[in-house]
Amino acid sequence: MPYTTQSLVVDGEAGAVPPSNAAQEEPVPTLSKNKLKKLRRDQAWEEGREKRREIRKIKNKERKERKRAAAHKDVPSESPQAKMKAEDAAESQAAKKPKHSKNIQLPISFVIDCGFDDLMSDGERKSLASQITRSYSDNHRAPFRSCLFVSSFGGHLKERYDTVLSGNHRSWKGIRFLEGDFEEAARQADELMKGGGLGGKLAGAFEQRESTQPAGTYAESGEIVYLTSDSPDTLTELKPYSTYIIGGIVDKNRHKGICYKRAMDRGMKTAKLPIGDYMKMTSRFVLATNHVVEIMLRWLELGDWAKAFLQVIPKRKGGTLRNGDRILNESSTASSTHAEDAYDEPLERDRTEREKTVEAGRSEIVDDDKTATEAMEAGKQQPP
């Protein structure tokens, strides 16, 4: 019978154990129950990927068939009047299309610095991956887009993109994933923007400023700026042929000032978005990575920080313009990208209902007190 322990008890006494190969081997690390549950859940998710894909195909096909059936139901006959009406509707729809149906590449670069992989938990890395995906989507669909880079792409974040997200990022266009740090990404961005027109042309907000500066001087005035809310300097405008670095970290404010310190250690210029110049906030000025990217994309389109903030900053931040206007207006319908914002309106309705209930209870108490007082007065006035 093989010995598997370091000591042997015989007749109540401990004896020495003969040497064993098993004792010399390194102990196998045991996983916690939560870790095992997470691994089983991830494995089940991966095994059901193909099934979910088939279900999505079936649902998309059914949805298209319902749309076609509804379209045929709305047009019962092919009368000349119906044809003319359909043609007029098509012309009207074509007239409503925006001028810039194809997005324009501008000579400006955004770098998402992901060199904080070891400072985040699995859930925070998952959130960062979602923010990077959203940033790519916003940049890809923007009428005026930037050259987008993701630096220090490795570790657990890259593993998630390669496994859980099936490596879809390899087919993305207009974005570059680099293993090098943000300084290497900035050098490549500078070469891209100044090399043979591949970096884009001056349009959008840059087109309005082109006439105020001699041709050829923009490329020379380009700069590299690390954006951080801890910087003492405020960004007034975005400049062509410049690179703006955004800290790709989700830490719930555990590591305060880490992006600012990272930039200072490299001797790099820093700046913060001019949120405080245009808005009053009930919370911190720290925004998610995709919000920073989207704000700058909006500025490239509109050339106005106030409008950009109104359209992007989530309503849950409780922002108000410096002139007193609330952020909750028509332009803020496309602002929120976080799931928490979906709960803002229900919570507000519940709060309103609670206030109404409390107010009704107070009214009932006042009425009861009034009735009791009147009864007492009436009793005093009755003759003996």
TORDREN-105130 format. One record per atom (N, C-alpha, C, O): residue in one letter; x, y, z. Coordinates in steps of 0.2 Angstrom, whole numbers, plus 5000, padded with zeros to 4 digits. Example, Ala and Ser with C-alpha at 12.3 -4.5 7.8 and 13.67 -1.06 7.14 Angstrom:
BEGIN
a506649725039;a506249785039;a506649845039;a507149835042;s506449895035;s506849955036;s506450005039;s506750065040;
# end
This chain:
BEGIN
m500449945000;m500050005000;m500550065000;m500950075004;p500450114995;p500850174995;p500750225000;p500150225003;y501250255002;y501250305007;y501050375004;y501450394999;t500550415007;t500450475003;t500450535008;t500350585006;t500650525014;t500650575019;t501450575022;t501850535021;q501550635025;q502250645028;q502350605035;q502950595037;s501850575038;s501950545044;s501450485044;s500850485041;l501550435048;l501150375048;l501050355056;l501550355060;v500450345058;v500250335065;v500150255065;v499750225062;v500550225069;v500550155070;v500450135078;v500850155082;d499850105080;d499750095087;d499750155091;d500050155097;g499550215088;g499550275092;g500150315092;g500150365095;e500650285089;e501350325088;e501450345081;e501250315076;a501750405081;a501950425074;a502650395072;a503150395076;g502650375066;g503250345063;g503450385057;g503050415054;a504050375055;a504350405049;a504050375043;a503950315043;v503950415038;v503650395031;v504250385026;v504650425025;p504250325023;p504750315018;p504750365012;p504150385011;p505250385009;p505250435004;p504750404998;p504750344997;s504450454995;s503950444990;s504050494984;s504150554986;n503850474978;n503950514972;n503350574973;n503450624971;a502750544976;a502250594976;a502350654981;a502150704980;a502750634986;a502950684991;a503350734988;a503450794990;q503750714983;q504250764980;q503950814975;q504250864973;e503350794972;e503050834967;e502750894970;e502550894976;e502650944966;e502351004969;e501650994970;e501350964966;p501351024975;p500651024976;p500251054971;p500351104968;v499651024969;v499251044964;v498851104967;v498451084972;p498851164964;p498351214967;p497651194966;p497451174961;t497251204971;t496551194971;t496151254970;t496351314972;l495651254966;l495251304964;l494651314969;l494351264972;s494451374970;s493851394975;s493251374971;s493251364965;k492751374975;k492051354972;k491851404967;k491551394962;n491951474969;n491751524964;n492151514958;n491851524952;k492751504958;k493151494952;k492951434948;k492951444942;l492751384951;l492551324947;l491851334944;l491751314939;k491451374948;k490751394945;k490851434939;k490551434934;k491351484939;k491451534934;k491751494928;k491551504922;l492251444929;l492451404923;l491951364920;l491951364914;r491551334924;r490951294921;r490451334917;r490251314912;r490351394920;r489851444916;r490151464910;r489851474905;d490851484910;d491151504904;d491151444898;d491051454893;q491351384901;q491351324897;q490651314893;q490551304887;a490151324897;a489451314895;a489251364890;a488951354885;w489551424891;w489351484886;w489751464879;w489451474874;e490351444880;e490751424874;e490351374870;e490351374864;e490151324873;e489851264870;e489151284867;e488951254862;g488851334869;g488151354866;g488251404861;g487751434859;r488851424859;r488951474854;r488651464848;r488251504845;e488751404845;e488451384838;e487651384839;e487351404834;k487451364844;k486751354845;k486451424845;k485851434842;r486751474849;r486451544849;r486451574842;r486051614840;r487051554838;r487051584832;r486551564827;r486251604823;e486351504828;e485851474824;e485151504826;e484751524821;i485051514832;i484451544834;i484351614832;i483851634830;r484951654832;r484951724829;r484751724822;r484351764820;k485051674818;k484851674811;k484151664810;k483851694806;i483851614814;i483151604813;i482651664815;i482251674811;k482851694820;k482451754822;k482551814817;k482051844816;n483151824814;n483251874809;n482851854803;n482551904800;k482851794801;k482451774795;k481651784797;k481351814792;e481451764802;e480751774804;e480551854804;e480051874802;r481051894807;r480851964807;r480851994800;r480352034799;k481251974796;k481252004789;k480551974785;k480252014782;e480351914787;e479751894784;e479151934786;e478651944783;r479151944793;r478651984796;r478552054793;r478052084791;k479152084791;k479252154788;k478952154781;k478552194779;r479152104777;r478852094771;r478152084770;r477752114766;a477852044775;a477152034775;a476752094777;a476252114774;a477052134782;a476752194784;a476752244778;a476252284777;a477352244774;a477352294768;a476852274763;a476552324760;h476752214762;h476252194757;h475552204759;h475052224755;k475452204766;k474752214769;k474652284768;k474052304767;d475152334769;d474952404769;d474852424761;d474552474761;v475052394756;v474952414749;v474552354746;v474852304743;p473852364747;p473452304744;p473452304736;p473252254734;s473552354733;s473552354726;s474052394723;s474352444726;e474252384716;e474752424713;e474452474708;e474552474702;s473952514711;s473652564707;s474152624706;s474652624709;p474052664701;p474452714699;p474552764705;p475152794706;q474052774708;q474052824714;q474552794719;q474952834722;a474552734720;a474952704725;a475652704723;a476152714727;k475752694717;k476452694714;k476752764715;k477352774717;m476352814713;m476552884714;m476752904721;m477252934723;k476352874725;k476452894733;k477052864735;k477452894739;a477152804733;a477852764735;a478452804732;a478952804736;e478352824726;e478952864723;e479052924727;e479652944728;d478552964728;d478653024732;d478953014739;d479353044741;a478752954742;a479052934749;a479752924748;a480152944752;a479952884743;a480652874742;a481052934740;a481652934743;e480852984736;e481153044735;e481253084742;e481753114743;s480753084746;s480753124752;s481253094757;s481653124760;q481253024757;q481752984761;q482453004759;q482953004763;a482553004752;a483253014750;a483453084751;a484053094752;a483053134751;a483153204753;a483353214760;a483753254762;k483153164764;k483253174771;k483953144773;k484153154779;k484253104769;k484953074770;k485453134772;k485453184768;p485853124776;p486453174778;p486853184772;p486953134768;k487253234772;k487653254767;k488253204767;k488453184762;h488553194773;h489153144773;h488853074775;h488953054780;s488653044769;s488452974770;s489052934771;s489052874774;k489652954769;k490252914769;k490752954774;k490853014773;n490952924779;n491352954784;n492052974782;n492352944777;i492253034784;i492953064782;i493453054787;i493353064793;q494053034785;q494653024789;q494953084790;q495153124785;l495053104796;l495453164798;l496153154801;l496253094803;p496553204800;p497253194802;p497353204810;p497653254812;i497053154814;i497053164821;i497053094824;i496753044821;s497353074829;s497453004832;s497253004839;s497353054843;f496852954841;f496652934848;f497052874849;f496952824846;v497352864855;v497652804858;v497352784864;v497352824869;i497152724865;i496852704871;i497452664874;i497652604872;d497752684880;d498252654883;d498052604888;d497652614893;c498152534886;c497952484890;c498452444894;c498452384895;g498952484897;g499452464901;g499352454908;g499852464912;f498752444910;f498552434917;f498252364918;f497752354922;d498352314914;d498052254914;d498152224921;d497652184923;d498652224924;d498752194931;d498452224937;d498452204942;l498152284935;l497852324941;l497052314941;l496752344945;m496852274936;m496052264936;m495852194937;m496252154936;s495252194939;s494952124940;s494652094934;s494652134929;d494452034934;d494152004928;d493552044926;d493452064920;g493152064930;g492552104929;g492752174926;g492352204921;e493252204928;e493452274926;e493752264919;e493652304915;r494152214918;r494352194911;r493852184906;r493852214900;k493352154908;k492752144904;k492452214902;k492252224896;s492352254907;s492052324906;s492552364901;s492252394897;l493152354902;l493652394897;l493552364890;l493552404886;a493552304889;a493452274883;a492752294879;a492852314873;s492252304883;s491652334880;s491752404878;s491452424873;q492152444883;q492252514881;q492652524875;q492552564871;i493152484874;i493552484868;i493152464862;i493152494856;t492752414862;t492252394857;t491852454855;t491752464849;r491552484860;r491052544859;r491452604856;r491152634851;s492052614858;s492452664855;s492652654848;s492552694843;y492752594846;y492852574839;y492252584835;y492252614829;s491652564837;s491052574834;s490852644833;s490652664827;d490952684838;d490852754837;d491252794832;d491052834828;n491952774832;n492352804828;n492252774820;n492252814816;h492052714820;h491952684813;h491352714810;h491252724804;r490852734814;r490152764811;r490152844811;r489752874808;a490652874814;a490652944815;a490752974808;a491152954804;p490453034806;p490553064800;p491253094799;p491453094793;f491553114804;f492253124804;f492653084809;f492553094815;r493053044807;r493352994811;r494153004812;r494453044808;s494352974817;s495052984819;s495452914817;s495152864815;c496152924818;c496552864817;c496552834825;c496852864829;l496252774825;l496252744832;l496752694833;l496852644829;f497052694839;f497552644841;f497352614848;f497052654852;v497552554849;v497552524856;v498252504858;v498452454854;s498552534862;s499252514864;s499252464870;s498752464874;s499852434871;s499952384877;s499452334877;s499152314882;f499252314871;f498752264870;f499052194871;f499352164867;g498852164877;g499152104879;g498852074885;g498352104888;g499152024888;g498851994895;g498151974894;g497951944889;h497851984900;h497151954900;h496651984895;h496151954893;l496752054894;l496352084889;l496352054882;l495852044879;k496952044880;k497052014873;k496751944873;k496451914869;e496851904879;e496651834880;e495851834879;e495551794876;r495551884882;r494751894881;r494551904874;r494051874872;y494951944871;y494751964864;y494851894859;y494451884855;d495351864861;d495551804857;d495051744858;d494951704853;t494851734864;t494451674866;t493651694866;t493251674862;v493451734872;v492751744873;v492451784867;v491951774865;l492851834864;l492551874859;l492751844852;l492651884847;s493051784852;s493151744845;s493651784841;s493651764835;g494051824843;g494551864839;g494251904833;g494551914828;n493651934834;n493351974829;n493652034828;n493552074823;h494052064833;h494452124832;h494952124826;h495152174824;r495152064824;r495652054819;r495352084812;r495652104808;s494652084812;s494352104805;s494152174806;s493852204801;w494252214811;w494052284812;w494452324807;w495052314807;k494152374804;k494552424800;k494552484803;k494152514807;g495152524802;g495252584804;g495452594812;g495452644815;i495752534814;i496052534821;i496652484821;i496652434817;r497152504825;r497752464826;r497852444833;r497852484837;f497952374834;f498152344840;f498852334841;f499152294837;l499152364846;l499952364846;l500152334853;l499852344858;e500652294853;e500952264859;e501352324863;e501452324869;g501652364859;g502052424861;g501652474866;g501052474865;d501952514869;d501652564874;d501352624870;d501452624864;f501152664874;f500752724871;f501252774867;f501052804862;e501852774869;e502352814865;e502552784859;e502552824854;e502552714858;e502652684852;e502052694847;e502152704841;a501452694850;a500852704846;a500852784844;a500652794838;a501052824848;a501052894846;a501552904840;a501452944835;r502152874840;r502652874834;r502352854828;r502352884823;q501952794828;q501652764823;q501052814820;q500952814814;a500752844825;a500152884823;a500452944819;a500152964814;d501052974821;d501353034818;d501553014811;d501453054806;e501852954810;e502052934804;e501452924799;e501452944793;l500952894802;l500352884798;l499952954795;l499852954790;m499952994800;m499553064798;m499953104793;m499653134789;k500653094794;k501053144789;k501353104783;k501753134779;g501153044782;g501453004777;g500952994771;g500552954771;g501053034766;g500753034760;g499953034760;g499653004756;g499653074765;g498953084765;g498553024767;g497953034767;l498852974770;l498452924773;l498152934779;l497652904781;g498352994782;g498053014789;g497453054788;g497153064793;g497153064782;g496553104781;g496653174779;g497253194777;k496153214778;k496153284776;k495753324781;k495453304785;l495953394780;l495653434785;l494853454783;l494753474778;a494453434787;a493753434786;a493353444793;a493753444798;g492753454793;g492353464799;g492553524803;g492553574800;a492753514809;a492953574813;a493553604811;a493753664812;f494053554808;f494653584806;f494553624799;f495053664798;e494053614795;e493953654789;e493853724791;e494053764787;q493553734796;q493353804798;q493953844800;q494053904799;r494453804803;r495053834805;r495653844800;r496153874802;e495553804795;e496053804790;e496253874787;e496853884785;s495753914786;s495853974783;s496154024787;s496454074785;t496154014794;t496454054799;t497254044800;t497554084803;q497453994797;q498153974798;q498453954791;q498153924787;p499053974790;p499453964783;p499453894782;p499553854787;a499453874776;a499453804774;a500153774775;a500653804775;g500153714778;g500753674779;g500953684786;g501453654788;t500653734790;t500953744797;t500553694802;t500853684808;y500053664800;y499653624805;y500053564807;y500153544812;a500453534801;a500853474803;a501353484808;a501553444811;e501653544807;e502253564812;e501953574819;e502353564823;s501353594820;s501053614826;s500753554830;s500453564835;g500753494827;g500453444830;g500853424837;g501453434838;e500453394841;e500753384848;e500453314851;e499953284848;i500753294856;i500553224859;i500353244866;i500653274870;v499653234868;v499353254874;v499053184878;v498653154875;y499253174884;y498953124888;y498353154892;y498453204896;l497753134890;l497153164893;l497053124900;l496953064901;t496953174905;t496853144912;t496453204916;t496653264915;s495953184920;s495653234924;s496053264929;s495853314932;d496653234931;d497053264936;d497553314934;d497853344938;s497553324927;s497953374925;s497753444926;s497153464927;p498253494928;p498053564929;p497953604923;p497653654923;d498053574917;d497953614911;d497353584908;d497153534909;t496953634904;t496353614901;t496353624894;t496653664891;l496053574890;l496053564883;l495553614880;l494953614882;t495753664876;t495353714873;t495053694866;t494453704864;e495453654862;e495253634856;e495753574854;e496253564856;l495453534849;l495853474846;l496253504840;l495953544836;k496853484839;k497253514834;k497453454829;k497553394831;p497453474822;p497653424817;p498353394818;p498753434821;y498453334816;y499153304816;y499353294823;y499953294825;s498853294828;s499053284835;s498753214837;s498353184834;t499053184843;t498853124846;t498653134853;t499053164857;y498053114854;y497753114861;y497753044864;y497353004861;i498053034870;i498052974873;i497552974879;i497453014883;i497152914879;i496652904884;i496852844888;i496952794886;g496852854895;g496952794899;g496452744899;g495852754901;g496652684897;g496152624897;g496152584903;g496452534903;i495852614908;i495852574915;i495152584918;i494852644918;v494852534921;v494252534925;v494452514932;v494552454933;d494452554937;d494652544943;d494252564949;d494452564955;k493652594947;k493252624952;k493652674957;k493452674963;n494052714954;n494452764957;n494852734963;n495052774968;r495152674962;r495552644967;r496252674966;r496652694971;h496452684960;h497152704959;h497152784956;h497152794950;k497052824961;k496952894960;k497552924957;k498152914959;g497452964951;g498052994948;g498552954944;g499052974943;i498352894943;i498852844940;i499052864933;i499652864931;c498552894929;c498652914922;c499152974922;c499552984918;y498953024926;y499353084927;y500053064929;y500553094926;k500153024933;k500853004935;k501252964930;k501852974929;r500852924926;r501152884921;r501352934915;r501952924912;a501052984914;a501253034909;a501853084911;a502253094907;m501753104918;m502353144920;m502953104920;m503553134919;d502953034922;d503552994922;d503952994915;d504552984914;r503553004910;r503753004903;r503953074900;r504153074895;g503753124904;g503853194902;g503453214897;g503553244892;m502753194897;m502353204892;m501853254894;m501653264900;k501553294889;k501053344891;k500453314892;k500253264890;t500053344897;t499453324900;t498953374899;t499053434899;a498253354899;a497753404899;a497053364900;a497053304900;k496553404902;k495953374904;k495453414899;k495453464897;l494853374898;l494353404894;l494053464898;l493953464904;p493753514894;p493553574898;p492853564900;p492353604899;i492653504904;i492053494906;i491853554911;i491253574911;g492253564916;g492053614921;g491953684918;g491653724922;d492253704912;d492153764909;d491453774906;d491153834906;y491053714905;y490453724902;y489853694906;y489253704905;m490053644911;m489553614914;m489653604922;m490253614924;k489153604926;k489153584933;k488953514934;k488453494931;m489353474937;m489253404938;m489153394946;m489453424950;t488653344947;t488553324954;t488953264956;t488953244961;s489353244951;s489853184952;s490553204950;s490653264947;r491053164950;r491653174948;r491753184940;r491253164936;f492253214938;f492353234931;f492653174927;f492853174921;v492753114930;v493053054927;v492453024923;v491953004925;l492653004916;l492152974912;l492452914909;l493052894910;a492052864907;a492252804904;a492652814897;a492652874894;t493052774895;t493552774890;t493152794883;t493252834880;n492552754882;n492152764876;n491852834876;n491752864871;h491652864882;h491352934883;h491852984880;h491653034877;v492452974882;v493053024881;v493053024873;v493153074870;v493152964870;v493252954863;v492652984859;v492753024854;e492052974862;e491453004858;e491353074859;e491153104854;i491553104865;i491553174865;i491953214860;i491853254857;m492553184859;m493053214855;m492853204847;m492953244843;l492453144846;l492253134839;l491653184838;l491553214832;r491253204843;r490753254842;r491053324841;r490753364837;w491553334845;w491853404843;w492153404836;w492053464833;l492453354834;l492653354827;l492153364822;l492253394817;e491553344824;e490953354819;e490653424820;e490453464815;l490553454827;l490153514828;l490653574830;l490453624829;g491253554832;g491653614834;g491453654840;g491653704841;d491053614844;d490753654850;d490753604856;d490453544856;w491153624861;w491153574867;w490553564871;w490353514873;a490153624871;a489553614875;a489053564872;a488753524875;k488953574865;k488553524862;k488753454862;k488353404863;a489453444862;a489753384862;a489553354869;a489453294870;f489653394875;f489553364881;f488853344882;f488653294885;l488353384880;l487653374880;l487453314877;l487053274880;q487753294871;q487553234868;q487853174870;q487653114869;v488353174874;v488753114876;v488753104884;v488653044886;i488853154888;i488853134895;i488253104898;i487653134897;p488253044901;p487653014904;p487253054908;p487553094912;k486553044908;k486153084912;k486253074920;k486153114924;r486453014921;r486552994928;r487153034932;r487153034938;k487553074928;k488053114930;k487753174933;k488053214937;g487153194931;g486753254934;g487053314932;g487153364936;g487253324925;g487653384923;g487153434921;g486553424919;t487353494922;t486953554920;t487453604917;t488053614919;l487153634912;l487553694908;l487753744913;l487353764918;r488253784912;r488453844916;r487853894916;r487853934920;n487453894910;n486953944910;n486353924913;n485753964913;g486353864916;g485753844920;g485353794917;g484853764920;d485453784910;d484953734906;d485153664908;d485753644910;r484653624909;r484753554911;r485053514905;r484853534899;i485353464907;i485653414901;i485153374898;i485253344893;l484553364902;l484053324899;l483653354894;l483153394895;n483853354888;n483553384882;n483553334876;n483753274877;e483253354870;e483153314865;e483853284862;e483853224860;s484353324863;s485053304860;s485353244865;s485853214863;s485053234871;s485453194875;s485153124875;s485353074879;t484653104870;t484353044869;t484852984867;t484852934869;a485453014864;a485952964862;a486552964866;a487052944864;s486452994872;s487053004876;s487252944880;s487852924880;s486852904883;s487052854888;s487252794884;s486952764879;t487852764887;t488052694884;t488052644889;t488352584888;h487852664896;h487952614901;h487252584903;h486752624902;a487252524905;a486652494906;a486252524912;a485652524913;e486652564917;e486352594923;e485852644921;e485352654924;d485952684915;d485552734913;d484852714911;d484452754912;a484752654910;a484152624908;a483652624914;a483052624914;y483952634920;y483552634926;y483452704929;y483052704934;d483652754926;d483552824928;d482852834928;d482552864933;e482452824923;e481752844922;e481352814927;e480952844930;p481352744927;p480952704932;p481052724939;p480652734943;l481752744941;l481852764948;l481552834949;l481352844954;e481552874944;e481252944945;e480552934945;e480252974949;r480252894942;r479452884942;r479352854949;r478852874952;d479752804952;d479552774958;d479652834964;d479252834968;r480152874963;r480252924968;r479652974968;r479452994973;t479452994962;t478853034961;t478253004964;t477853044968;e478152944963;e477552914966;e477652914974;e477152924977;r478252894976;r478352894984;r478152964987;r477852974992;e478353014983;e478253084985;e477553104985;e477253134990;k477153084980;k476453094980;k476153054986;k475653084989;t476352994987;t476052954993;t476152994999;t475652995003;v476753015000;v476853045007;v476453115007;v476253125013;e476453145002;e476053215002;e475353195003;e474953235007;a475053145000;a474353125001;a474253105009;a473753125012;g474753075012;g474653055019;g474653115023;g474353115028;r475053165021;r475153225025;r474453265025;r474253285030;s474153265019;s473553295018;s472953265022;s472553295025;e472953195022;e472453165027;e472553175034;e472053185038;i473153185036;i473353195043;i473053265045;i472753275050;v473253315040;v472953385041;v472253385042;v471953425046;d471853355037;d471153345037;d470853325043;d470353345046;d471153265046;d470953235052;d471053285058;d470553285062;d471653315058;d471753365063;d471253425063;d470953445068;k471053445057;k470553495056;k469853475058;k469553515062;t469653415057;t469053395059;t468953385066;t468453405069;a469553355069;a469553355077;a469453415080;a469153425085;t469853465077;t469853535080;t469153565080;t468853595084;e468853555074;e468153585073;e467653555078;e467153585080;a467753485079;a467253455083;a467353475090;a466853485094;m467953495092;m468053515099;m467753585100;m467453605105;e467853625095;e467553695095;e466853695096;e466553735099;a466553645092;a465853645092;a465553615098;a465053645101;g465953575102;g465753545108;g465753605114;g465353605118;k466253645113;k466353705117;k465753755117;k465553785122;q465553765111;q464953815109;q464253785111;q463853825111;q464153725112;q463553695114;q463353715121;q463753725125;p462653735121;p462453765128;p462453705133;p462353645131;p462453725139;p462453665144;p461753635145;p461653595149;
# end
